[in-house]
Amino acid sequence: MPTNKPGYMKAYRQAQAAGQKCPLCTCGKQLKGKLSKERLTCSLCWQKSDEGKAETLRRVREHRRKQTQEKEPKSLTMSYPYASKIKVMLSIGYSGAEREDFISPKDSSYTESEWNALTEQEREDWVIKEADEWAQDYIEIDFAVVKP
């Protein structure tokens, strides 16, 4: 019987001319595909079978696992060498209302030996603090009490 390769229609016609018939599923459909022939079940009946349901469920779980791995935020904890430049960005969601700058441990009050003695968490805290101070230069906050 023909397979899904280039020229499979020619092979299918030759098989028909030779009197060979496609195997049939229990529902009466011809089994034309490679997997359908191996399973002896058409794709619709396969999906309804216990084995087909389990395979579909496994594939869905695998797909969702991959999606959640891609969406998980990457940890800020990373190596911050003393000579590095760290890009900070600020946006309020409007086109053109974006700011970016670079901060560097070299520009701080830390010496290289003091910087290298810090833990990763302390370095990360310094970056967040510096970025927050930098962002405050661009943010204006005002409030007023509104009487009902």
Secondary structure as the mmCIF struct_conf table of DSSP 4:
data_model
#
loop_
_struct_conf.conf_type_id
_struct_conf.id
_struct_conf.beg_label_comp_id
_struct_conf.beg_label_asym_id
_struct_conf.beg_label_seq_id
_struct_conf.end_label_comp_id
_struct_conf.end_label_asym_id
_struct_conf.end_label_seq_id
BEND BEND1 ASN A 4 LYS A 5
TURN_TY1_P TURN_TY1_P1 PRO A 6 GLY A 7
HELX_RH_AL_P HELX_RH_AL_P1 TYR A 8 ALA A 17
TURN_TY1_P TURN_TY1_P2 ALA A 18 GLY A 19
STRN STRN1 LEU A 24 LEU A 24
TURN_TY1_P TURN_TY1_P3 THR A 26 CYS A 27
BEND BEND2 GLY A 28 GLY A 28
STRN STRN2 GLN A 30 GLN A 30
BEND BEND3 GLY A 33 GLY A 33
HELX_RH_AL_P HELX_RH_AL_P2 LYS A 34 ARG A 39
TURN_TY1_P TURN_TY1_P4 LEU A 40 LEU A 40
BEND BEND4 THR A 41 THR A 41
HELX_RH_AL_P HELX_RH_AL_P3 SER A 43 LYS A 48
BEND BEND5 SER A 49 SER A 49
HELX_RH_AL_P HELX_RH_AL_P4 ASP A 50 LYS A 71
BEND BEND6 GLU A 72 GLU A 72
HELX_LH_PP_P HELX_LH_PP_P1 PRO A 73 SER A 75
BEND BEND7 LEU A 76 LEU A 76
TURN_TY1_P TURN_TY1_P5 TYR A 82 ALA A 83
STRN STRN3 ILE A 86 SER A 91
BEND BEND8 GLY A 93 TYR A 94
TURN_TY1_P TURN_TY1_P6 SER A 95 GLY A 96
STRN STRN4 GLU A 98 ILE A 103
HELX_RH_3T_P HELX_RH_3T_P1 PRO A 105 ASP A 107
BEND BEND9 SER A 108 SER A 109
HELX_RH_AL_P HELX_RH_AL_P5 GLU A 112 ALA A 117
BEND BEND10 LEU A 118 LEU A 118
HELX_RH_AL_P HELX_RH_AL_P6 GLU A 120 GLN A 136
TURN_TY1_P TURN_TY1_P7 ASP A 137 TYR A 138
#
